[in-house]
Amino acid sequence: MKELQYLNKYFIKYRFRIILGIFITVGSKIFALFTPQFIGKSITLISDQILNPGSTKVFRNELSLNILYIFGAAIATGLFTFLMRQTIINVSRYVEFDLKNEIYKHYQQLSIAFYKRNRTGDLMSRISEDVSKVRMYIGPALMYTINTLTLFVVALFYMYNQSPALTLYTILPLPLLSISIYFLSKYIHKQSTIVQSHLSTLSSSTQEFFSGIWITKAYAIEKQTEQKFSDLASSQREKRLGLSKIQAVFYPLMFLLIGASNLLVIYIGGKQYMNGQIQDLGTIAEFIIAWAILAERWKQWRRK
């Protein structure tokens, strides 16, 4: 994180866009939580109509109004999400542009001895792959962090007002989910660093093979060169496969824990409804949908 402090000057440079993006993000999450609320009200309305039939006209009008609210909330959420990406993600592209220009300008000021000590492929990897990772940190990672924290606060406040006990059971698997994702993410980061290093070596070797192709042909060492490149490519493939195997455990584990939380909500919420602690059946649906939205954002944030 110490090295990332260098990027603070870019956050200051584009501070107004970032602040605007934060406000838009908060707005999008507030509208996003209107959807489970109106879905829950619709389910309660249908349930009451089945158990205690009333005026069909009134029922249809209220149900139609809830459906319109759901559509309106979905449209507003989509619009705010679009604006959020246009602000925060665009900032990451601006920073990527500035950083690449800065690195290129720095490359021009370095001595010939530096270029003799370092391979061209490594330098190309720094200005392309590494800067791309920085962009991911500034753009998607920042966006998902703001997204998750905002949604977490708003969703928990709303859920707690509906049913404090059910809220506690809903978030019960969250610490286990966080710990599991933390350790897996740490291992994924380690493997990603290895993959990045091998990619740099492969890029350097590829550049050397093409720039020295006349030497390869002059000494008729095509087979040795091909074998060397094949070994490097195979090594890169194995490292990427190893990373993919870890990720194959990562995502099912998250889905398992999220599913376990949904089961708790259905079981505990069903018991509370039968005991009269929860008056509306739609409240359980609200919890399930709100938790699904929260868990999805939490999963995306931890993945970034």
C-alpha positions, -999 to 999 in steps of 0.1 A, spaced: 0 0 0 30 23 6 38 23 -32 2 31 -40 6 65 -22 23 77 -54 -12 77 -70 -26 102 -45 -17 130 -68 -41 116 -94 -69 113 -69 -63 150 -61 -62 159 -98 -96 142 -105 -111 148 -71 -143 165 -84 -151 135 -107 -145 111 -79 -166 130 -54 -194 132 -80 -191 95 -85 -194 88 -48 -227 108 -46 -240 90 -77 -230 56 -61 -249 64 -29 -280 73 -49 -279 42 -70 -277 20 -39 -307 37 -23 -328 31 -54 -315 -5 -56 -330 -12 -22 -364 1 -32 -369 -30 -54 -369 -56 -26 -392 -33 -6 -418 -31 -33 -415 -68 -42 -421 -76 -5 -451 -54 -4 -465 -71 -35 -461 -105 -20 -478 -94 12 -506 -79 -9 -511 -111 -29 -509 -132 3 -535 -110 21 -558 -112 -10 -556 -150 -10 -563 -154 28 -588 -125 31 -603 -118 -3 -613 -81 -8 -621 -58 -37 -604 -71 -68 -602 -36 -83 -584 -22 -53 -561 -52 -53 -552 -48 -89 -547 -10 -86 -523 -15 -56 -504 -43 -73 -501 -23 -105 -488 7 -86 -462 -15 -68 -451 -29 -102 -447 6 -116 -426 15 -85 -404 -16 -91 -399 -6 -128 -392 30 -118 -366 19 -91 -349 -4 -116 -347 24 -143 -333 48 -117 -308 23 -105 -297 15 -140 -293 53 -148 -273 60 -117 -251 29 -123 -244 41 -158 -235 76 -145 -213 60 -118 -193 41 -143 -190 71 -165 -174 90 -136 -153 66 -116 -143 42 -145 -134 72 -167 -112 85 -140 -92 53 -140 -88 56 -178 -75 92 -174 -50 81 -148 -39 52 -170 -33 77 -198 -13 101 -175 7 73 -160 17 57 -193 28 91 -206 48 97 -173 65 64 -176 73 69 -213 88 103 -205 108 88 -177 121 60 -201 134 87 -224 155 102 -197 172 69 -187 208 61 -196 220 36 -222 235 15 -194 200 11 -179 187 -4 -212 217 -27 -213 208 -40 -178 171 -44 -184 152 -64 -210 129 -46 -234 101 -70 -226 102 -62 -189 100 -25 -197 71 -30 -221 53 -51 -194 57 -22 -169 41 3 -192 13 -20 -203 4 -49 -179 14 -32 -147 -3 1 -155 -34 -19 -165 -34 -34 -129 -31 1 -115 -61 11 -135 -81 -18 -121 -72 -5 -86 -83 30 -93 -114 22 -113 -132 -11 -106 -117 -17 -71 -126 18 -59 -160 16 -75 -168 -17 -59 -155 -6 -25 -178 25 -25 -206 3 -38 -203 -23 -12 -198 0 18 -227 21 8 -250 -8 2 -239 -26 34 -248 4 56 -281 12 38 -292 -25 36 -283 -33 72 -301 -2 84 -332 -11 64 -331 -48 74 -326 -40 111 -357 -18 111 -377 -47 97 -365 -74 120 -334 -72 142 -333 -109 150 -336 -120 114 -309 -95 104 -285 -111 129 -292 -146 114 -289 -132 79 -253 -118 84 -242 -148 105 -222 -164 77 -207 -131 66 -176 -133 89 -168 -168 77 -173 -157 41 -149 -127 47 -122 -149 63 -124 -175 36 -123 -149 8 -94 -131 26 -71 -162 27 -81 -173 -8 -76 -138 -22 -42 -136 -6 -32 -168 -23 -47 -157 -56 -27 -125 -53 5 -145 -47 -2 -167 -78 -11 -137 -99 23 -121 -91 40 -153 -103 19 -153 -135 27 -116 -141 64 -123 -137 63 -152 -161 44 -131 -186 71 -105 -184 97 -132 -191 77 -145 -220 72 -110 -235 110 -103 -232 119 -136 -249 94 -131 -277 108 -97 -284 144 -111 -284 134 -139 -307 119 -116 -333 146 -89 -331 174 -116 -334 156 -137 -360 184 -131 -385 209 -147 -361 186 -177 -356 185 -182 -393 222 -176 -399 232 -202 -374 203 -226 -382 192 -228 -346 154 -227 -353 147 -259 -335 165 -248 -303 148 -214 -304 114 -230 -309 120 -254 -280 130 -226 -257 99 -206 -266 77 -237 -262 92 -243 -227 84 -207 -217 49 -209 -231 43 -242 -213 55 -227 -181 32 -197 -185 3 -221 -192 9 -242 -161 11 -211 -139 -22 -198 -153 -38 -232 -149 -27 -232 -112 -43 -198 -108 -75 -210 -125 -77 -240 -101 -76 -217 -71 -103 -195 -86 -124 -226 -92 -125 -231 -54 -130 -194 -48 -164 -188 -64 -182 -220 -54 -172 -214 -18 -188 -179 -19 -220 -193 -35 -221 -220 -8 -219 -196 21 -244 -172 5 -268 -201 -1 -264 -211 35 -274 -176 46 -305 -177 24 -315 -210 40 -312 -195 75 -334 -165 64 -361 -189 50 -359 -212 81 -358 -186 108 -381 -162 90 -406 -190 84 -406 -199 121 -410 -162 131 -439 -158 106 -457 -189 120 -451 -177 156 -465 -143 147 -432 -124 152 -433 -113 116 -467 -101 104 -461 -99 66 -449 -128 45 -433 -103 21 -408 -93 48 -390 -127 43 -388 -121 5 -374 -86 12 -347 -101 33 -338 -127 8 -336 -102 -21 -318 -75 -1 -292 -101 12 -288 -114 -24 -279 -79 -36 -256 -72 -7 -239 -106 -10 -233 -101 -47 -217 -67 -41 -196 -81 -12 -184 -109 -35 -174 -85 -63 -156 -63 -38 -136 -90 -22 -128 -105 -56 -113 -71 -67 
